[in-house]
């Protein structure tokens, strides 16, 4: 399954930007390649650059990486719930409150990268366990419908989006 297989009724329009960033990859290929690319990118950054924010009130690179981790956890939790046919509507989350409460800047680059690695490996494992039927299951989160498979592509595109932002604005 590739992004072209995802219908526009499987996700809120807000997430289209992330899905469009995935390109022509299969879901599992995109999750695995995203892990490899993100590790290469974040490992290449000098430790002193990790505390840099490009403007007043903007996140540091450490906070961006923590945001990627937190968002992946939230999205994958949604995928798990929907794959198990849970029809409970799930609320959104305040990404700024999460980031400010995370205290990411007190952590080392290595600790954040290790956490990202574990989270992505768990994501890959979960998505490998899903049947085709599970991937097609839908639920409601943040006021809109989402399919399990769309969530997987959103995870991939979300990380790509933020890595691109770091490259463009922080380096």
Buried (B, 14 or more C-beta within 10 A) or exposed (E): BBBEEBEEEBBBEEBBEBBEBBEEBBBEEBBBBBBEEBBEBBEEBEEEBBEBBBEEEEBBBBBBBBBBBBBBBBBBBBBBBBBEEEEEEBEEBEEEEBBEEBEBBEBEBEEBBEBBBEBBEEBBEBBEEBEEEBBBBBBBBBEBBBBBBBBBBBBBBBBBBBBEBBEEEBE
